[in-house]
Amino acid sequence: MEKRVILAFILSFIVLIGWSLLFAPKPNIQQQQKKNTKKIPIKKEIGLKKPKPIFVLNEKESLIDAPLYRAKISNIGPSIKEFLLKKYYKTPDKKSGWVDVIPPDLKSISPLVLGFDVIDSNPFIYNPDKLALKVEKDNKTLVFTANSKGLLVKKLFYFHPDSYKIDVLIKVKNLRKSPVKGAFIVKLSTVLPDHKKTRYYSHLGLSAFVENELKEIKLKKKGQKKLITGDIKWLACESRYFMMAVVPKISNGIFEVKRFDSNLLSGYYKSQPFVIPASKEVEHSFVLYIGPKEIPTLKKIGYHLDRIVDFGWTDFIARPLLYVLRFFYKYTHNYGVAIILLTILVKILFWPLTHKSYESMKQMQKIQPLMEKIREKYKNDRERLNKEMINLYRTYKVNPFSGCLPIIVQIPVFFALYRVLCDAIELRHAPFILWINDLSAPDRLFRFSFHIPFMSPPYGIPVLTLLMGATMYIQQKMSPQPGDPSQAKVMMLLPLIFTIMFINFPSGLVLYWLVNNILSIIQQYRVQRKTT
């Protein structure tokens, strides 16, 4: 019995600790023979240069005020300088201000530019037709115009009052007497976070959806490059909860990405070159999405944008769990209550397995004295000891490993819920009760300024985590104890180990584990009472 329990808990512990090493998303290093990704020969660069700060005296900014956001678009590029989301705040305190999708470090280098490479390869000044635009009931349009190098370029931005989607149409008219060759381009830039300070597993940086597959672009070294070709459906710059995506309507271009110093990552998308005859005009449309990484919202936009929400290898479990959480939230209006209901649902689904496990544990407890006698009698004969143990199990129809299955089956569910609570925007700043105002963050009561061992800032009393550890201790006391005193001590340390492990986990995950422990104690008590 004790070997089974120790093995199960130690395996769970090892998997939990090794999660970041074993299951965190790995660098997307593709083989050279794959058609959609290949290394960049230096002689075949497509024009990617390090973005530089822009200082122009006659820069103008157009202010767009929509129900869902407020944005500022500079006439240089034009590029989006600010994009505030009115439904999302920097902290749970609404006084903290709206979230800006554009990081502060990118406000001076044009993080997103759509254009025509002949004049837009370098920052270019356009003339806006409006400096202020109020988007209320109807769609509104903002037009930027430039006339240079014998080309008349118009960029039309169509804003929708009920969507984070922005439609962009670029028109290029050749005013020359001779044909001109060029291509439509997209320039994306982002600043990568310090991975030593990030605790979660969301991809942060640039992504692309190519050949119906999500490509998370990860360049670790300064100067490293990657070229992506194929059927490119969209390009995106993403943070943990928000994203800025571009959908080119013609997807036969190439996408070059390079990592510069100061964690600056830039991407340059270029369509297939084409020729504009003299006095003729061509146009190309894009779809922009700047907003939350929320699956239902992204599905409404289309273009498989919802695939950017990636829960790793647990995705096939995590998405249904998130759907159930959203369903419960629809009626309870509290994600903490939704997590409790989800825990009860999961417990009901696994009830037969866990019931069988507890019955097996009870039977093992009954034959514990016989097992001790066999160990004492054959302590110097390992082969005979194993043989007699097997005979004992057969006689009493006990399987020492029957209790492992429920634990093993629930591990993927635990990891899937961990990813949901860490990465799903629905849980961001979602309150529960009392001091728990963010289920995606660790629970802390009575904040402290001094350091607490094993705890990441902010420091405080992890009430839920301590309660979880206490319920694990109760479970441990209710379980059959190992005959070996040293093994018994190890088993009694497990609640402490798990408490330390969970101290920095999202409070929503701790709530799930706490409620699961309480339900397990009730179930275990019922089994023990029934068999006595």
C-alpha positions in Angstrom: 0.0 0.0 0.0 2.6 2.5 1.1 4.6 2.0 -2.1 1.6 2.7 -4.2 0.8 5.9 -2.4 4.3 7.1 -2.3 4.8 6.4 -5.9 1.6 8.2 -6.9 2.4 11.3 -4.9 6.0 11.4 -5.8 5.1 11.1 -9.5 2.6 13.9 -9.1 5.2 16.0 -7.3 7.8 15.4 -9.9 5.4 16.2 -12.7 4.3 19.4 -11.0 7.9 20.5 -10.4 9.0 19.5 -13.9 6.1 21.1 -15.6 8.0 24.0 -16.9 10.8 21.8 -18.2 8.7 19.0 -19.7 5.5 20.7 -20.9 6.1 24.3 -21.4 6.0 25.4 -25.0 9.3 24.7 -26.7 11.1 26.8 -29.3 9.5 26.2 -32.6 12.6 25.1 -34.5 11.5 23.7 -37.8 13.4 21.4 -40.1 14.9 22.9 -43.3 12.9 20.5 -45.5 9.6 22.0 -44.3 8.2 24.2 -46.9 6.7 26.8 -44.6 9.8 27.7 -42.5 13.4 28.0 -43.4 16.6 29.7 -42.3 17.4 33.1 -43.8 20.3 33.4 -46.1 21.8 36.9 -45.5 21.7 37.7 -49.2 18.0 37.2 -49.4 16.7 39.6 -46.8 13.3 41.2 -47.7 13.9 44.6 -46.2 13.8 44.1 -42.4 15.7 46.7 -40.6 15.8 47.7 -36.9 12.9 50.2 -36.2 14.3 53.6 -35.1 12.6 56.2 -33.0 10.8 58.8 -35.1 11.0 62.5 -34.2 9.0 64.7 -36.6 7.9 68.2 -35.8 4.7 68.1 -37.9 3.4 64.7 -36.6 -0.4 64.7 -36.2 -2.4 62.2 -34.2 -6.0 61.3 -35.0 -8.1 60.4 -32.0 -10.7 57.6 -32.4 -13.3 57.2 -29.7 -15.3 54.0 -29.9 -17.5 52.2 -27.4 -14.9 49.4 -26.9 -11.7 51.4 -27.2 -10.0 54.7 -27.6 -7.1 54.9 -30.1 -4.5 57.4 -31.4 -3.2 57.0 -34.9 -0.1 58.9 -36.0 0.1 60.3 -39.6 3.6 58.8 -39.8 3.1 55.4 -41.4 0.3 55.8 -40.4 0.9 53.9 -37.2 -1.2 53.2 -34.0 0.4 55.0 -31.1 -2.2 54.1 -28.4 -5.0 51.6 -28.1 -6.9 51.7 -24.8 -9.4 49.0 -24.1 -12.3 50.4 -22.1 -13.4 47.1 -20.6 -10.0 46.1 -19.2 -8.0 47.8 -16.5 -4.3 47.6 -15.5 -5.2 46.2 -12.1 -8.4 45.0 -10.3 -8.7 48.7 -9.2 -10.6 50.6 -11.9 -8.7 53.7 -10.9 -5.6 52.2 -12.4 -6.7 53.1 -15.9 -7.5 51.2 -19.1 -5.1 48.7 -20.6 -3.0 50.0 -23.5 -2.3 47.2 -26.0 0.7 49.2 -27.3 3.6 48.8 -24.9 5.3 52.1 -23.8 8.6 51.0 -25.3 7.0 50.9 -28.8 5.3 54.2 -28.9 8.1 55.9 -30.7 9.0 53.2 -33.3 5.7 52.5 -35.1 4.8 49.0 -33.8 2.3 48.4 -36.7 2.5 49.8 -40.3 0.5 48.6 -43.3 1.5 50.0 -46.7 3.2 49.8 -50.1 6.9 49.1 -50.0 7.9 51.7 -52.6 7.1 54.6 -50.2 6.5 52.8 -46.9 9.7 50.9 -46.4 10.8 53.9 -44.3 8.5 56.0 -42.1 6.5 58.4 -44.4 4.1 61.3 -43.5 0.5 61.0 -44.5 -2.3 63.6 -44.4 -5.4 62.5 -42.3 -8.8 63.8 -43.3 -9.8 64.0 -39.6 -8.1 64.5 -36.3 -11.0 63.3 -34.2 -13.5 60.6 -34.9 -16.4 59.5 -32.8 -17.6 55.9 -33.5 -21.1 55.4 -32.0 -23.9 53.7 -33.9 -22.6 53.5 -37.4 -19.2 52.6 -39.0 -16.8 55.5 -39.5 -13.9 56.0 -41.9 -10.6 57.7 -41.5 -8.5 58.3 -44.6 -4.8 59.0 -44.8 -3.4 60.3 -48.1 0.2 60.7 -49.5 1.6 61.7 -52.8 5.2 60.8 -53.4 7.5 59.3 -56.1 4.7 59.5 -58.7 2.4 57.5 -56.5 -0.9 58.5 -54.9 -1.5 56.3 -51.8 -4.7 56.2 -49.8 -5.2 54.2 -46.6 -8.7 53.9 -45.4 -9.5 52.7 -41.9 -13.1 51.5 -41.3 -14.1 51.4 -37.6 -17.0 49.4 -36.2 -18.9 50.5 -33.0 -19.4 47.0 -31.7 -16.1 45.2 -32.6 -12.4 45.3 -32.1 -12.0 44.6 -35.8 -10.7 47.4 -38.0 -10.9 47.0 -41.8 -8.1 48.6 -43.8 -8.1 49.3 -47.5 -4.9 50.5 -49.3 -5.2 52.1 -52.7 -2.1 52.8 -54.8 -2.4 54.8 -58.1 0.5 55.0 -60.4 0.8 58.7 -61.6 4.0 57.9 -63.6 4.2 57.5 -67.3 5.9 54.1 -66.8 4.9 50.9 -64.8 6.1 50.6 -61.2 6.8 47.4 -59.4 6.1 46.9 -55.7 4.5 44.9 -53.0 2.2 45.4 -50.0 3.8 45.2 -46.6 3.1 44.8 -42.9 5.6 45.8 -40.2 5.1 44.4 -36.7 7.3 45.1 -33.7 7.2 44.1 -30.1 9.4 44.2 -27.0 10.0 40.7 -25.4 9.6 40.4 -21.6 12.3 39.2 -19.3 11.6 35.5 -19.2 13.3 35.2 -15.8 10.5 37.3 -14.4 7.6 35.6 -16.2 5.9 32.7 -14.3 3.3 31.7 -16.9 3.5 29.8 -20.1 1.6 32.0 -22.6 3.6 32.8 -25.7 4.7 36.4 -25.7 5.9 37.9 -28.9 5.1 37.3 -32.6 3.0 34.5 -34.1 1.7 33.5 -37.4 -1.0 31.1 -38.6 0.5 29.2 -41.5 -0.8 26.2 -43.4 -3.6 25.8 -40.8 -1.0 25.6 -38.0 -0.1 28.1 -35.3 3.6 29.2 -35.4 4.9 30.8 -32.3 8.1 32.6 -33.3 10.8 32.2 -30.7 14.2 33.7 -31.3 16.5 33.5 -28.3 19.7 35.2 -29.6 20.4 38.7 -30.8 20.6 38.8 -34.6 18.7 35.5 -35.0 16.3 35.5 -38.0 13.5 33.3 -39.3 11.7 33.4 -42.7 8.2 32.0 -42.9 6.5 31.2 -46.2 3.4 29.4 -47.4 -0.3 30.1 -46.9 0.0 32.8 -44.2 -3.5 33.5 -42.9 -2.6 36.1 -40.2 0.3 37.6 -38.3 0.0 38.7 -34.7 1.8 40.3 -31.8 0.6 38.9 -28.5 0.9 39.4 -24.8 -0.5 37.2 -22.1 -4.1 38.4 -22.5 -4.1 40.8 -25.5 -3.1 40.7 -29.1 -2.7 42.8 -32.3 -3.3 40.7 -35.4 -3.2 41.5 -39.1 -5.1 39.4 -41.7 -3.8 40.0 -45.3 -6.6 39.1 -47.7 -3.9 37.7 -50.1 -1.9 35.2 -48.1 0.8 34.2 -50.5 3.5 36.5 -49.0 6.6 35.9 -46.9 7.2 36.9 -43.3 10.7 37.7 -42.0 11.4 38.0 -38.3 14.5 39.2 -36.6 15.5 39.8 -33.0 17.4 43.0 -32.3 19.0 44.2 -29.1 17.0 45.3 -26.0 14.6 42.4 -26.6 13.2 44.1 -29.7 11.5 41.6 -32.1 10.4 42.9 -35.5 8.6 41.2 -38.3 8.3 42.3 -42.0 5.5 40.7 -44.2 5.7 41.3 -47.9 3.2 40.2 -50.5 4.2 38.8 -53.9 5.6 41.7 -56.1 3.2 43.0 -58.7 3.3 45.7 -61.4 1.1 48.7 -61.6 0.7 50.0 -65.2 0.9 53.7 -65.8 -2.2 55.7 -64.7 -3.7 52.5 -63.1 -4.7 51.8 -59.6 -4.5 48.7 -57.4 -5.9 48.0 -54.0 -5.4 45.5 -51.2 -7.5 45.0 -48.0 -6.4 43.9 -44.5 -8.3 43.1 -41.4 -6.9 44.4 -38.0 -7.9 42.9 -34.7 -6.6 44.7 -31.6 -8.2 43.5 -28.4 -8.5 40.6 -25.9 -7.5 37.0 -26.6 -11.1 35.9 -25.9 -12.1 32.8 -27.8 -15.8 33.7 -28.5 -14.9 37.2 -29.6 -12.1 35.9 -31.9 -14.4 33.3 -33.4 -16.9 36.1 -34.4 -14.1 37.8 -36.4 -13.1 34.5 -38.1 -9.9 33.7 -40.0 -9.0 31.1 -37.3 -7.9 33.9 -35.0 -9.1 32.0 -32.0 -6.3 29.5 -32.6 -3.9 32.1 -31.0 -5.4 31.0 -27.6 -3.2 28.0 -27.1 -3.2 25.9 -24.0 -0.4 23.6 -25.1 -0.7 19.9 -24.9 -3.7 20.3 -22.6 -5.7 22.2 -25.3 -8.2 19.4 -26.0 -9.1 19.4 -22.3 -8.6 23.0 -21.4 -11.0 24.4 -24.1 -14.0 22.3 -22.8 -13.1 23.2 -19.2 -13.2 26.9 -20.2 -16.5 26.4 -22.0 -18.0 24.9 -18.8 -16.6 27.7 -16.7 -18.2 30.2 -19.0 -21.5 28.3 -18.9 -21.5 28.3 -15.1 -20.5 32.0 -15.0 -23.4 32.8 -17.2 -25.8 31.9 -14.4 -23.7 32.7 -11.3 -21.9 35.8 -12.4 -18.9 34.7 -10.3 -16.0 32.7 -11.6 -15.1 31.5 -8.1 -18.5 29.9 -7.8 -18.1 28.6 -11.4 -14.8 26.9 -10.4 -16.5 25.3 -7.4 -19.3 24.0 -9.6 -16.7 22.7 -12.1 -14.9 21.0 -9.3 -18.1 19.2 -8.2 -18.8 18.2 -11.9 -15.2 16.8 -12.3 -15.6 15.0 -9.0 -18.9 13.4 -10.1 -17.3 12.3 -13.3 -14.4 10.6 -11.5 -16.5 9.4 -8.6 -16.5 5.7 -9.6 -12.8 5.6 -10.0 -12.0 7.4 -6.8 -14.6 5.3 -4.9 -12.8 2.2 -6.1 -9.5 3.7 -5.1 -10.7 4.4 -1.5 -12.2 0.9 -1.2 -8.9 -0.6 -2.3 -7.0 1.6 0.2 -9.4 0.3 2.9 -8.8 -3.3 2.0 -5.1 -2.7 2.0 -5.4 -1.2 5.5 -7.1 -4.4 6.7 -4.3 -6.7 5.5 -1.6 -4.3 6.7 -0.8 -6.5 9.8 -0.4 -9.6 7.5 1.9 -7.6 5.2 4.1 -6.6 8.2 4.4 -10.2 9.3 5.5 -11.3 5.8 8.0 -8.5 5.6 9.5 -9.4 9.0 9.5 -13.1 8.1 11.2 -12.8 4.7 13.2 -9.6 5.2 16.3 -11.3 4.1 14.8 -13.1 1.1 13.6 -10.5 -1.4 12.3 -13.0 -4.0 10.3 -15.0 -1.5 9.0 -11.7 0.0 7.6 -10.6 -3.3 6.1 -14.0 -4.0 4.3 -14.1 -0.6 3.0 -10.6 -1.1 1.5 -11.5 -4.5 -0.2 -14.6 -2.9 -1.6 -12.4 -0.2 -3.0 -9.9 -2.7 -4.6 -12.8 -4.6 -6.1 -14.4 -1.5 -7.8 -11.1 -0.4 -8.5 -10.0 -4.0 -6.6 -6.7 -3.6 -4.7 -4.9 -6.3 -2.0 -2.6 -4.7 -2.0 -0.4 -7.8 -5.7 0.0 -8.3 -5.7 3.4 -6.6 -3.1 4.9 -9.0 -5.5 5.2 -11.9 -7.7 8.0 -10.5 -4.6 10.0 -9.6 -3.1 9.5 -13.1 -6.3 10.3 -14.9 -6.8 13.6 -13.0 -3.3 14.9 -13.6 -4.1 16.1 -17.2 -7.3 17.8 -15.9 -5.3 19.6 -13.2 -2.7 20.8 -15.8 -5.5 21.9 -18.2 -7.2 23.9 -15.5 -3.9 25.4 -14.5 -3.4 26.6 -18.1 -7.0 28.0 -18.2 -6.6 29.9 -14.9 -3.2 31.3 -16.0 -3.9 32.2 -19.6 -7.7 32.7 -20.1 -8.6 36.3 -20.1 -12.0 35.4 -18.6 -10.2 34.8 -15.2 -8.1 38.0 -15.4 -9.1 40.2 -12.4 -12.1 38.0 -11.9 -13.2 38.4 -8.2 -14.5 35.7 -5.9 -15.3 36.8 -2.3 -13.8 39.0 0.4 -10.1 39.6 -0.3 -9.9 37.5 -3.4 -10.3 40.0 -6.2 -8.3 38.2 -8.9 -8.6 34.5 -9.5 -5.7 34.5 -11.9 -3.3 35.7 -9.2 -2.1 34.1 -5.9 -4.3 34.8 -2.9 -2.8 37.2 -0.4 -4.5 38.6 2.7 -2.9 41.4 4.7 -0.1 42.5 2.3 3.4 42.7 3.8 6.5 44.6 2.7 9.0 42.1 3.9 10.1 39.0 2.1 8.5 35.6 2.9 10.5 32.4 1.9 9.2 30.6 -1.2 6.7 33.3 -1.9 6.7 35.6 -4.9 5.6 39.2 -4.6 3.2 40.5 -3.4 3.8 39.1 0.0 0.9 38.3 2.3 -1.0 35.5 4.1 -2.0 32.8 1.5 -5.2 31.8 3.3 -6.6 29.5 0.6 -3.3 27.7 0.2 -3.0 27.1 3.9 -6.5 25.7 4.0 -5.6 23.5 1.0 -2.6 22.2 2.9 -4.7 21.6 6.0 -7.2 19.5 4.0 -4.4 17.5 2.5 -3.1 16.8 6.0 -6.6 15.6 7.0 -6.7 13.3 3.9 -3.3 12.0 4.8 -4.4 11.1 8.4 -7.5 9.3 7.0 -5.4 7.2 4.6 -3.7 3.9 5.7 -0.3 4.7 7.2 2.9 3.0 5.9 4.4 0.4 8.2 7.8 1.9 7.8 8.2 4.9 10.2 10.6 6.7 7.8 8.0 6.3 5.0 5.3 7.6 7.3 7.3 10.7 7.9 7.8 11.3 4.2 4.1 10.9 3.6 3.3 13.4 6.4 5.6 15.9 4.7 3.6 15.9 1.4 0.9 18.4 2.6 3.7 20.8 3.5 5.5 20.3 0.2 2.3 20.8 -1.8 1.5 23.9 0.3 4.8 25.4 -0.7 4.3 24.4 -4.3 0.9 26.1 -4.5 1.8 29.3 -2.6 2.4 31.1 -5.9 -0.3 29.4 -8.0 -3.4 31.3 -9.2 -6.0 31.4 -6.4 -8.5 29.9 -8.7 -6.4 26.8 -9.0 -5.9 26.6 -5.3 -9.7 27.0 -4.8 -10.2 24.0 -7.2 -7.8 21.9 -5.3 -9.2 22.9 -1.9 -12.8 22.1 -2.9 -11.6 18.8 -4.5 -9.9 17.9 -1.2 -13.0 18.6 0.8 -15.1 16.4 -1.5 -12.5 13.7 -1.4 -12.5 13.8 2.5 -16.3 13.4 2.4 -16.1 10.5 -0.1 -13.3 8.8 1.9 -15.2 9.2 5.1 -18.3 7.6 3.5 -16.3 4.6 2.3 -14.6 4.1 5.6 -17.9 4.3 7.5 -19.5 1.9 5.1 -16.7 -0.7 5.4 -16.4 -0.6 9.2 
